[in-house]
Amino acid sequence: MAAALRVQVIQAWPRRAEAVMVELPAGATIGDAVAASGLRLDGISGYAIHGERAALASLLRDGDRVELLRPLQADPKEARRRRAAAAKPS
């Protein structure tokens, strides 16, 4: 009998996050974990394992953290430029 995997599926928004632990059979993929989590997938643009971008078909290992990614709201470089310009003394 194949060993079971325990993985965490997490979805984050500004100032809050929701995490679900799921138990899956060996050989499970990100897609399996997402389906088992029951989390809403509205607005999800990608997936990651421990912060590294991954495909739905990526195999999981015991203890992995699957992250549901949302699209960026602003270009990080442009946001930094705006903050730097606002912080300049007149």
C-alpha positions as CSV (number, residue, x, y, z in Angstrom):
1,M,0.0,0.0,0.0
2,A,1.3,3.4,-1.0
3,A,1.9,6.0,1.8
4,A,-0.5,8.9,2.1
5,L,0.7,12.5,1.6
6,R,-0.4,15.4,3.8
7,V,-0.2,18.7,2.0
8,Q,-1.5,22.2,2.9
9,V,-3.4,24.2,0.3
10,I,-3.4,27.9,0.9
11,Q,-5.2,30.9,-0.6
12,A,-4.2,34.4,0.5
13,W,-5.8,37.8,0.1
14,P,-4.6,41.1,1.5
15,R,-4.7,40.8,5.3
16,R,-6.2,37.3,5.4
17,A,-5.5,33.7,4.3
18,E,-7.3,30.4,4.3
19,A,-5.5,27.1,4.6
20,V,-6.7,23.6,4.4
21,M,-4.8,20.4,5.2
22,V,-5.6,17.5,2.8
23,E,-4.5,13.8,2.8
24,L,-4.0,12.3,-0.6
25,P,-2.6,9.1,-2.0
26,A,1.0,8.8,-3.2
27,G,1.3,10.1,-6.8
28,A,-1.2,12.9,-6.2
29,T,-0.9,16.2,-8.2
30,I,-1.6,19.8,-7.4
31,G,-4.9,19.4,-9.3
32,D,-5.8,16.6,-6.8
33,A,-4.9,18.7,-3.8
34,V,-6.9,21.7,-5.1
35,A,-10.0,19.6,-5.8
36,A,-9.7,18.0,-2.3
37,S,-9.3,21.3,-0.6
38,G,-12.8,22.6,-1.5
39,L,-11.4,26.2,-1.7
40,R,-13.0,28.5,-4.2
41,L,-11.0,29.0,-7.4
42,D,-12.5,32.4,-8.5
43,G,-9.7,34.6,-9.8
44,I,-6.9,32.0,-9.5
45,S,-4.3,32.5,-12.2
46,G,-1.7,29.9,-11.2
47,Y,-0.3,27.5,-8.6
48,A,3.0,27.2,-6.7
49,I,4.6,24.7,-4.4
50,H,6.5,26.5,-1.6
51,G,6.6,29.7,-3.6
52,E,7.9,28.1,-6.9
53,R,5.5,28.3,-9.8
54,A,4.1,24.8,-10.8
55,A,1.6,23.2,-13.1
56,L,-1.6,21.4,-12.1
57,A,0.0,18.1,-13.1
58,S,3.0,18.6,-10.8
59,L,3.5,15.7,-8.4
60,L,3.4,16.4,-4.7
61,R,5.5,15.2,-1.8
62,D,4.5,14.8,1.8
63,G,4.6,18.2,3.6
64,D,4.3,20.3,0.5
65,R,2.4,23.7,0.6
66,V,0.3,24.3,-2.5
67,E,-0.4,28.0,-3.0
68,L,-3.2,29.3,-5.1
69,L,-2.0,32.4,-6.9
70,R,-4.0,35.5,-8.0
71,P,-3.0,37.9,-10.8
72,L,-0.9,40.9,-9.8
73,Q,-3.0,44.0,-9.1
74,A,-0.1,46.4,-10.1
75,D,3.3,46.1,-11.6
76,P,5.7,45.7,-8.7
77,K,8.4,48.0,-10.3
78,E,5.8,50.7,-11.0
79,A,4.4,50.5,-7.5
80,R,7.9,50.9,-6.1
81,R,8.6,53.9,-8.3
82,R,5.4,55.6,-7.1
83,R,6.2,54.9,-3.4
84,A,9.8,56.3,-3.9
85,A,8.4,59.4,-5.6
86,A,5.8,60.0,-2.8
87,A,8.5,59.7,-0.2
88,K,10.9,62.3,-1.7
89,P,11.0,65.5,0.3
90,S,9.9,68.5,-1.7
